[in-house]
Amino acid sequence: MAIARSEASPPRSALSLCLTAAASTIDGAEAEARLRSDEVDIRALVAGVGGEGVEAGFAASFPYVRLGATRPAGLAAFVYGPASAAFQLLGRSGSPLALDGPGDAAYLGASLGEDFGIFAATPLSGDGTLGEPREAFGAWLSPRGGRVSALAMACGEPGRAGGPSWYDAPEPPSRRAFAAVSAQTASVPAAGSVWAIAAAAVGSAGFPGPDAAAGRLEARASSGRFRLEAIGSVASGSWTDPDGAAAPRIRLDSDVRYSSRGFASTLGYRYTVAESALSRYAVSAEMVNRLGFSRVGASMTPATDADAAVVELDTRLRPAMARWLTLSSSWRAVGGEATRLDALASIRLGDAIRAALDCGGRLSPDGSFAKGSVSVSRVGPRGSLCCSVRSVGWIASGDFSDESVEYAVRATAMLK
């Protein structure tokens, strides 16, 4: 007799294997394999550039385990960068480490646990080898879906030889200890109005070295056609993160967005205090209607004692009559003088067989520049093949050569 499966226990997804191979006249060759399911994610990468050796990377995630190429997440990301815009505390819980791409990961780490556990991480250099001796290890408590998280960690600080002046005295190796806590809360979803708030604080002590502290507040709210997002952070002047980097003493990022019937506009403001106070104002408008998609964005950074004023204007247009075409431009001026004007066009054609063409021109006080790329792809349910030719960055007029062009091929295969 067949046994009926419980409706409360949905079937788990089967393992899938994705294989990728790529070769480029600039970046060399690489091969990557990724095995994944709902609970398992394993990535392996082997890459090599002619005459410069072979690089290998590995990352794996199992229930309660993260290992290999990783990046700080949640409360750990806050400790590594209190003012960073690359992460959010809102909605984040669980392990302080997340998997990263084996080819470009900034850390090699391991964690054991989900709601609580221990972890260790060390920075990687740009070529995938171990960087400075700044090994960090610690423990965390962060129940998945919970509102409160805590983390404690310690790391090494390499010594410094000092400079030629007697003001630049040598510094001996030291250790730093960090203790951090965060909390978040959100409203019960209601018709047309929701909000969420998260706050975090961290203190550090040096052995030897100065004590320091930092804090961060995130807020998000929406009501009707309006949406507000704000992130603020503060740090003491002696703050040093586990990588040895400082943080702005004050930083505030805020955006207000209004949207209605295909039209959206955003007003943003940024205020940063590091060596000097710096403000940035930004405004953008988007519209989607029967004429297509269009966007205009502008920003201004007022002048300070150390820096000149910066003004930027960006545009983007995708006509409804030619959705395969995207036109964009970017203009920048510093101190009242234009420093660059970019004009770009992008064409996308096809479905199973796709063609892409990108080209652009730049005008600047240093002269005129151009760049472009063309690619053809065959995409199927079990894999893809792409051949491309592109310029290596912006090329000055008259400087074109064989070294200015990259030829590449990339193939993927999906096995289930």
Secondary structure as UniProt FT lines:
FT   TURN            7..8
FT   STRAND          16..24
FT   TURN            25..27
FT   STRAND          28..36
FT   STRAND          41..48
FT   TURN            50..51
FT   STRAND          54..62
FT   TURN            63..64
FT   STRAND          65..72
FT   HELIX           75..80
FT   TURN            82..83
FT   TURN            90..91
FT   STRAND          97..99
FT   TURN            102..104
FT   STRAND          107..113
FT   STRAND          116..124
FT   TURN            126..127
FT   STRAND          136..141
FT   TURN            144..145
FT   STRAND          148..157
FT   TURN            166..167
FT   STRAND          174..186
FT   TURN            191..192
FT   STRAND          193..207
FT   STRAND          209..223
FT   TURN            224..225
FT   STRAND          226..235
FT   TURN            237..238
FT   TURN            242..243
FT   STRAND          250..260
FT   TURN            261..262
FT   STRAND          263..273
FT   STRAND          277..289
FT   TURN            290..291
FT   STRAND          292..301
FT   STRAND          310..319
FT   HELIX           320..322
FT   TURN            323..324
FT   STRAND          325..334
FT   TURN            335..336
FT   STRAND          337..350
FT   STRAND          353..364
FT   TURN            365..366
FT   STRAND          367..380
FT   TURN            381..382
FT   STRAND          383..391
FT   STRAND          395..396
FT   TURN            397..398
FT   HELIX           402..404
FT   STRAND          405..415
//
